[in-house]
């Protein structure tokens, strides 16, 4: 059900657009007289290209403007900018505004779904999103939701939710799960080796001496974990306090070491293997994973099964409501686009010309066209 919950949280966000009413004489595209500039295009293109799976693979989509991948992304960015402009105009026309209360309410909803403010901030950091950028995107999303609410009243009944539940039982199945807390003493041999090698003393060491230094550092880390284990065993009720003060896992440390419920495959094997053999309220010995040395306290267990309807009904209704909102928004955007005056001042930004260039390249390599279809789907 976690995937469904996440989708329900983000589905409207995925349709939200950064709203900009900038006008510039050097427009590459105009939408009902409003400009989309080359600078706006390049900013959007770079933001997507730099965070794409291709960038992670070391492929620079900005390098060759005539490449198949570059043209595919160019078409996508232009289409999104046109839609952003249309939405911007409509939001302005309807005088849709948002208040601080609107923002606070939406932010609280998201944080509650993530689990905590600490987890939320960690998620932003993990995805390279600044707080300022998130708040800007959130403001756009709230505007978008207000726009959709002004277009249609969407109501999902219990009967609709029950039908979805019965038709999608697989989505509500849970494997065996364990809830555990842990204390981590961070210790990775390769990281320690690199850290030691960077010091003035480390640069003088031979390979054998460097390995010996790493072994010594690892032994010291393990001894530190063993000392913490002794403290925990003396008074199990102090586990959360000791975790908050000593664990090297900052996200869980703030929660007293609590990791919540997890399935076996969600943790590295050495950790899961021990956690799933312990009974509730039992503490492990010190175990080693690639992250370092752990002390595990199992606090609860759940057997595999299907979530009862009443427990997930609210989430299902939220999910189905958001699906309907996306449909309403898509239909409205299509109508706006069909009635808009869109001029491609620079022919290279015209989607028809981009499509022509893509088809030309695909003639010599049919696999390229297949990849284009897959990307659109």
C-alpha positions, 0 to 999 in steps of 0.5 A: 500500500506504500506505493499507492500512498506515495502515488496519491501524494505525488500524482497532482504534483506531477501535473503541477507547473512552474508558473511564469508570466514573463514577456520578452521580445526575443521569444522562441515561442509565443502563447496567446501573445505571451513569450517563452524565451530561450533562457526559460527553455534552456533553464527547463531543459538543463534542469531535466537533463541534469537530473535524468537517468542519462546524466547518471549514466554519464550521457550529456544530453546538452552536448549534441543538439541534433542527437535523437535524445536531445531532440526528444527532450527538446520536444518534451520541454517545449510542450511543457512550457507551452502548457505552463504558459496556458495554465499561468494565463488561466490561473491569472484569469481566474484570480486564483490566490493561495494563503499561508494557511493553504501552504501550511496545510499542504506541507503538513499533509506531505510531511505526515505522509512521509513520516516526519519532518526529519524524513521529509528534509532527508528526502529533499536532500537526497533528491537535491531539492532546496527548501526554497525550490520545494516551496515554490513548486508546492505553491504551484501545486496548491494553485493547480489543485485550486484550479482543478477544484474550480473546474469540477466537484469530484466525489468518490463513494465507499462503493467506488473505493470497495470496487477498487479494493476488490479489483486490486487485492495485490496492492494491499498484500503485505509480506512478513514485516518487522519493526525495529530500532537500531544504533549504528556505529558507522564503519566502512573499510573503503571509506576509512582507507580513503580518509586515512590515505588523505592525511599527511601521515597516511600518505607516508604509509605503505599499502600494508601499513595502510591496510593495518591502519584500516583494520585498527580503525575498524576494531576501534569502531567495533569496540565502540559498538560493543561498549554501547551494547553493554550499556543497552543490555544494562537497561533496555528502556534506555535504548532510544536515549542511547540511539539519539545520543550515539547512533551515526544514522541521523534520520533514525537517531532522531526517532530513538533509532526507530526504523518503522516496519520493513520487509526482508528485502528492504534492508541489507541481508546481514541486517534483515537476517538478524532482525527477522530471527529476533522476537519482539523486545529482543536485542541483537549482538553487534552485527556488521553490514557495509554501513558499519556495526549495528545493535538491533532492537526488534519492537514488533512483528507483522505476519503476511496478509491483506490490509483490511478495507476499512484501514485503507479506505481513506487512502483509496478514496484519496488515490481515486480522487487524484486520478479523477483530478488528473483527468479533469486537468488533462481535458481542460489543458487539451481544450486550452491548447486547441483554442490557443494561438501558439506561434513558434517564432524559431522554427527549430522549436516547432514540435512538427519540425522536431518530429520530422527530424526524429523520424528522419533519424529513426529511418536509419535506426528503427530501434530509436523510434521504438525507444521514442514510443516507450518514452512517451508511454 
